[in-house]
Amino acid sequence: MRNLDETDLKILSMLAENARRSFSEIGDEVNLSGPAVSDRVTRLQEAGIINHFTIDVDRSQLRAGIPVLIQVELPSGSHEAARERVRDSDGIEHVFVTSEGDIWFYARVEAQNVRVWVESLFDEIEPIDYTVTLIDDVEWTPSVEGVEFALTCAECSNTVDNEGETTRIDGEIYHFCCQSCLTRFEERYRRLEEGA
């Protein structure tokens, strides 16, 4: 596996600012040709660092309602069901799960129906408590500044460095810190396939 370098970080940073930038424009900034940038982006996708390209839509221009941040304290055992409900609901833009297991989410809802809407969202789950905060302004600033690449070994969860291994199994990319982890993973994967 090749080293991931400062050029990769710069490419990621530029794509985070505007994913529609042309590879030749990015290349001018990082002193590479457009095809060389394309190759690097493809490798970043194959490594699972870039998952997809998206757009940042100003939903206030498209949808009525007021922006709110809702914090929900949930009873144990209901987190996954609540998370699915929130994820599948209209008007919800961002979902966060805290280390305590609570769910926070940003949404745009009708002002007169916030309480009714929240209660209907969790009608069968019965949250312990929830808080609704009116949001004055929202700014989404994705950035890769100040981070380092840290791929995780699919077998032992250690950090994968430039001596690691990468392989594709049934269309999925997996990273390993060493050849022995790769071998153990493949053997276990084969046994699971045979047993299925």
C-alpha contacts under 8 A as a table, 3 or more apart, distances in Angstrom:
res1	aa1	res2	aa2	distance
1	M	161	D	7.97
1	M	162	N	5.55
1	M	163	E	6.50
1	M	164	G	5.90
1	M	165	E	5.77
1	M	166	T	6.37
2	R	162	N	5.65
3	N	161	D	7.50
3	N	162	N	5.19
4	L	8	D	6.23
4	L	149	F	7.00
5	D	8	D	5.34
5	D	9	L	6.61
6	E	9	L	4.96
6	E	10	K	6.17
7	T	10	K	5.03
7	T	11	I	6.15
7	T	30	V	6.40
8	D	11	I	5.08
8	D	12	L	6.17
8	D	40	R	7.16
9	L	12	L	5.05
9	L	13	S	6.04
9	L	144	V	6.91
9	L	145	E	7.79
10	K	13	S	4.97
10	K	14	M	6.15
10	K	30	V	7.28
11	I	14	M	5.22
11	I	15	L	6.18
11	I	26	I	6.76
11	I	30	V	7.60
11	I	37	V	7.79
11	I	41	V	7.90
12	L	15	L	5.10
12	L	16	A	6.00
12	L	144	V	6.87
13	S	16	A	5.05
13	S	17	E	6.38
13	S	143	S	6.05
13	S	144	V	5.62
13	S	145	E	7.08
14	M	17	E	5.18
14	M	18	N	6.29
14	M	19	A	7.47
14	M	21	R	7.77
14	M	26	I	7.17
15	L	18	N	4.96
15	L	19	A	4.29
15	L	20	R	7.32
15	L	21	R	6.80
16	A	19	A	6.03
16	A	142	P	5.86
16	A	143	S	6.22
16	A	144	V	7.79
17	E	141	T	7.86
17	E	142	P	7.15
17	E	143	S	7.61
18	N	21	R	5.86
19	A	53	F	6.39
19	A	54	T	7.18
19	A	55	I	7.64
21	R	25	E	6.54
21	R	26	I	6.87
22	S	25	E	5.22
22	S	26	I	6.41
22	S	34	G	7.88
23	F	26	I	5.05
23	F	27	G	5.90
23	F	33	S	7.90
23	F	34	G	4.67
23	F	35	P	7.24
23	F	37	V	5.78
23	F	38	S	6.23
24	S	27	G	4.79
24	S	28	D	6.22
24	S	33	S	6.30
24	S	34	G	4.05
24	S	35	P	7.78
24	S	37	V	7.64
25	E	28	D	5.24
25	E	29	E	6.78
25	E	34	G	7.55
26	I	29	E	5.24
26	I	30	V	6.39
26	I	34	G	7.41
26	I	37	V	7.24
27	G	30	V	5.14
27	G	31	N	5.49
27	G	32	L	4.47
27	G	33	S	5.17
27	G	34	G	5.36
27	G	36	A	7.74
27	G	37	V	6.04
28	D	31	N	5.33
28	D	32	L	6.51
28	D	33	S	7.35
29	E	32	L	7.91
32	L	36	A	6.01
32	L	37	V	6.47
33	S	36	A	5.15
33	S	37	V	6.38
34	G	37	V	5.15
34	G	38	S	6.21
35	P	38	S	4.86
35	P	39	D	6.19
36	A	39	D	5.07
36	A	40	R	6.35
37	V	40	R	5.09
37	V	41	V	6.16
38	S	41	V	5.10
38	S	42	T	6.14
39	D	42	T	5.11
39	D	43	R	6.27
40	R	43	R	5.07
40	R	44	L	6.16
41	V	44	L	4.99
41	V	45	Q	6.18
41	V	50	I	7.87
42	T	45	Q	5.06
42	T	46	E	6.17
43	R	46	E	4.97
43	R	47	A	6.02
44	L	47	A	5.08
44	L	48	G	6.37
44	L	49	I	5.32
44	L	50	I	5.70
45	Q	48	G	5.15
45	Q	49	I	5.81
45	Q	50	I	4.65
45	Q	51	N	6.22
45	Q	52	H	7.95
46	E	49	I	7.64
46	E	50	I	7.97
46	E	173	I	6.65
47	A	50	I	7.71
47	A	173	I	6.66
47	A	174	Y	7.94
47	A	175	H	7.83
48	G	51	N	5.88
48	G	173	I	7.30
50	I	53	F	7.77
58	D	61	Q	5.82
58	D	62	L	7.31
59	R	62	L	4.98
59	R	63	R	5.69
60	S	63	R	5.44
60	S	64	A	6.68
60	S	65	G	7.86
63	R	108	R	7.76
64	A	108	R	7.42
64	A	109	V	7.51
64	A	110	E	7.22
65	G	108	R	5.12
65	G	109	V	4.51
65	G	110	E	4.48
65	G	111	A	6.36
66	I	108	R	5.04
66	I	109	V	5.39
66	I	110	E	6.21
66	I	111	A	6.09
66	I	134	L	7.55
66	I	135	I	7.92
67	P	106	Y	7.13
67	P	107	A	5.69
67	P	108	R	4.40
67	P	109	V	6.69
67	P	134	L	6.25
67	P	135	I	5.37
67	P	136	D	7.55
68	V	106	Y	5.78
68	V	107	A	5.51
68	V	108	R	6.17
68	V	109	V	7.42
68	V	132	V	6.46
68	V	133	T	5.45
68	V	134	L	4.59
68	V	135	I	5.13
69	L	104	W	6.95
69	L	105	F	5.70
69	L	106	Y	4.59
69	L	107	A	6.57
69	L	132	V	5.88
69	L	133	T	5.12
69	L	134	L	6.51
69	L	135	I	6.58
70	I	104	W	5.48
70	I	105	F	5.37
70	I	106	Y	6.44
70	I	107	A	7.83
70	I	130	Y	6.91
70	I	131	T	5.61
70	I	132	V	4.58
70	I	133	T	6.31
71	Q	102	D	7.28
71	Q	103	I	5.97
71	Q	104	W	4.32
71	Q	105	F	6.71
71	Q	130	Y	5.41
71	Q	131	T	5.14
71	Q	132	V	6.63
72	V	102	D	5.81
72	V	103	I	5.27
72	V	104	W	6.12
72	V	127	P	6.71
72	V	128	I	7.73
72	V	129	D	6.06
72	V	130	Y	4.30
72	V	131	T	6.61
73	E	101	G	7.95
73	E	102	D	5.02
73	E	103	I	6.87
73	E	127	P	5.97
73	E	128	I	5.48
73	E	129	D	5.18
73	E	130	Y	5.92
74	L	78	S	6.66
74	L	79	H	6.65
74	L	101	G	7.58
74	L	102	D	6.02
74	L	103	I	7.80
74	L	126	E	7.69
74	L	127	P	4.70
74	L	128	I	5.39
74	L	129	D	7.20
75	P	78	S	6.03
75	P	79	H	7.62
75	P	126	E	7.95
75	P	127	P	6.34
75	P	128	I	6.17
76	S	79	H	6.82
77	G	80	E	7.60
78	S	81	A	5.54
78	S	82	A	6.10
78	S	125	I	6.65
79	H	82	A	5.15
79	H	83	R	5.99
79	H	101	G	6.74
79	H	102	D	7.50
79	H	103	I	7.92
80	E	83	R	4.99
80	E	84	E	6.21
81	A	84	E	5.22
81	A	85	R	6.32
81	A	125	I	7.92
82	A	85	R	5.09
82	A	86	V	6.20
82	A	122	F	6.92
82	A	125	I	7.07
83	R	86	V	5.17
83	R	87	R	6.00
83	R	103	I	7.23
84	E	87	R	5.06
84	E	88	D	6.07
85	R	88	D	5.33
85	R	89	S	6.15
85	R	121	L	6.81
85	R	122	F	7.60
86	V	89	S	5.29
86	V	92	I	7.10
86	V	95	V	7.49
86	V	105	F	7.87
86	V	121	L	7.35
87	R	92	I	7.19
87	R	95	V	7.05
89	S	92	I	6.22
89	S	121	L	7.87
91	G	107	A	5.32
91	G	108	R	5.27
91	G	109	V	6.64
92	I	95	V	7.56
92	I	105	F	6.92
92	I	106	Y	5.90
92	I	107	A	4.13
92	I	108	R	6.61
93	E	105	F	7.47
93	E	106	Y	5.75
93	E	107	A	5.63
94	H	105	F	5.50
94	H	106	Y	5.21
94	H	107	A	7.30
95	V	103	I	7.13
95	V	104	W	6.01
95	V	105	F	4.38
95	V	106	Y	6.63
96	F	103	I	5.77
96	F	104	W	5.07
96	F	105	F	5.93
97	V	101	G	5.90
97	V	102	D	5.72
97	V	103	I	4.63
97	V	104	W	6.27
98	T	101	G	5.15
98	T	102	D	5.31
98	T	103	I	6.35
98	T	104	W	7.57
99	S	102	D	7.46
109	V	113	N	7.48
109	V	114	V	6.36
109	V	117	W	7.95
110	E	113	N	5.53
110	E	114	V	6.34
111	A	114	V	5.91
113	N	116	V	5.25
113	N	117	W	5.83
114	V	117	W	5.07
114	V	118	V	6.12
115	R	118	V	5.26
115	R	119	E	6.13
116	V	119	E	5.20
116	V	120	S	6.06
117	W	120	S	5.18
117	W	121	L	6.10
118	V	121	L	5.04
118	V	122	F	6.54
119	E	122	F	5.33
119	E	123	D	5.60
119	E	126	E	7.99
120	S	123	D	4.78
122	F	125	I	5.12
122	F	126	E	5.94
122	F	127	P	6.92
123	D	126	E	6.07
127	P	130	Y	7.09
135	I	138	V	7.33
144	V	147	V	5.81
150	A	159	T	6.01
150	A	160	V	6.76
150	A	161	D	7.87
151	L	159	T	5.75
151	L	160	V	5.25
151	L	161	D	7.66
151	L	175	H	7.08
152	T	157	S	5.23
152	T	158	N	5.69
152	T	159	T	4.79
152	T	160	V	5.60
152	T	175	H	6.73
152	T	176	F	7.23
152	T	177	C	7.73
153	C	156	C	5.67
153	C	157	S	4.52
153	C	158	N	5.29
153	C	159	T	6.06
153	C	160	V	5.81
153	C	174	Y	7.76
153	C	175	H	5.32
153	C	176	F	4.24
153	C	177	C	5.39
153	C	181	C	7.90
154	A	157	S	5.91
154	A	174	Y	6.22
154	A	175	H	5.88
154	A	176	F	5.87
154	A	185	F	7.74
155	E	176	F	6.73
155	E	181	C	5.66
155	E	182	L	7.22
155	E	184	R	7.57
155	E	185	F	5.96
156	C	181	C	7.08
158	N	177	C	6.59
159	T	177	C	6.50
160	V	163	E	7.56
160	V	164	G	5.45
160	V	175	H	7.03
160	V	176	F	6.10
160	V	177	C	4.42
160	V	178	C	7.99
161	D	164	G	5.45
161	D	177	C	6.61
163	E	177	C	7.13
163	E	178	C	7.08
164	G	175	H	7.24
164	G	176	F	5.55
164	G	177	C	4.35
164	G	178	C	5.08
164	G	179	Q	7.40
165	E	175	H	5.85
165	E	176	F	5.03
165	E	177	C	6.32
165	E	178	C	6.12
165	E	179	Q	6.56
165	E	182	L	7.19
166	T	173	I	7.01
166	T	174	Y	5.72
166	T	175	H	4.50
166	T	176	F	6.19
167	T	173	I	5.78
167	T	174	Y	5.49
167	T	175	H	6.64
168	R	171	G	5.78
168	R	172	E	5.27
168	R	173	I	4.44
168	R	174	Y	6.15
169	I	172	E	5.31
169	I	173	I	6.54
169	I	174	Y	7.40
176	F	179	Q	7.25
176	F	181	C	6.08
176	F	182	L	5.75
177	C	181	C	6.82
177	C	182	L	8.00
178	C	181	C	5.53
178	C	182	L	6.57
179	Q	182	L	5.04
179	Q	183	T	6.17
180	S	183	T	5.02
180	S	184	R	6.15
181	C	184	R	5.14
181	C	185	F	6.06
182	L	185	F	5.18
182	L	186	E	6.13
183	T	186	E	5.20
183	T	187	E	6.13
184	R	187	E	5.17
184	R	188	R	6.17
185	F	188	R	5.22
185	F	189	Y	5.98
186	E	189	Y	4.97
186	E	190	R	6.06
187	E	190	R	5.12
187	E	191	R	6.25
188	R	191	R	5.10
188	R	192	L	6.16
189	Y	192	L	5.14
189	Y	193	E	6.20
190	R	193	E	5.06
190	R	194	E	6.18
191	R	194	E	5.11
191	R	195	G	6.14
192	L	195	G	5.10
192	L	196	A	6.19
193	E	196	A	5.23
